[in-house]
Amino acid sequence: MKDRAYVPYAFLFPALLGILIFKLLPIAEGLKESLYASSFLAGEKTFTGLKNYGDLLTDPVFWNSVKITLLMNVVINPLQIVLALFLAILLNYHLRGIGFFRSIHYIPIAVSLPIACVLWSLMMNQEQGILNSLLIAVGLEPQPFLGSQDQALWAIIAIATWRGVGYWSIFLLAGLQEVPLSLYEAASIDGAGKWKRFKHVTIPMMKRPLIFVTVADTVTNFLLFAPMYILTKGGPQDSTNVLMNESFNSAFMYSDPGRASAIVMILLCIILIIITAQFKLFKAEH
């Protein structure tokens, strides 16, 4: 048995190596980059310590990006999780035609994000988009959608939710199918209605899938970047300029990789803090 003690580690080694190369090393390189400032005249980098972080703390553009990022995630994360759970429950019913519905509900995630953004930009076009055509057809005023400072962020939240709910529902559906039917039968015999069965049987038995979906969805949405870049470029008037978009602008538009890396490091810290709070919340409810 002692000779086989290394076997689990041998199987884990490729995954651990991948995490080291593709996760930990880039984080270390980003942290290092955030401590330097590039000098294009001299053609070299200058060590500046925490100056990039200090500059961010007094930068109103950065704080606006923090506000937009947090606002978006406060809305989109609970929205996607609740809708994904509702969809998973619907998919779990044994109804006529449910197999077909289970197939088509996954179509949004099968469409690549850039293509989905282009399609939605056409549908939300202020002049010829199908959404405004439908609004006009029912007697309502056309809306600017992505062209409005007040509506652009909500439009992106709607697009990301449309694409993400089907994906997360797959994990929750798998969790629902693992709940023993005997528990529901016992609860019914005790007189529990649908709501009580959902509250006292489904939710407690779904803790692990819900934790996974909550954490994974949080990370995904904090790192969401493509819709902002493709649809609004962070506008109008920085209303969709999330931290990832601001980091991209710093690196590739303003040629300031130190500032870009500092933003990413701060974003990483925010994600870690929120994920830690989520784990503690679920543990406290256990």
Order of alpha helices (4+ residues) and beta strands (2+ residues): alpha-alpha-beta-beta-alpha-alpha-alpha-alpha-alpha-alpha-alpha-alpha-alpha-alpha-alpha-alpha
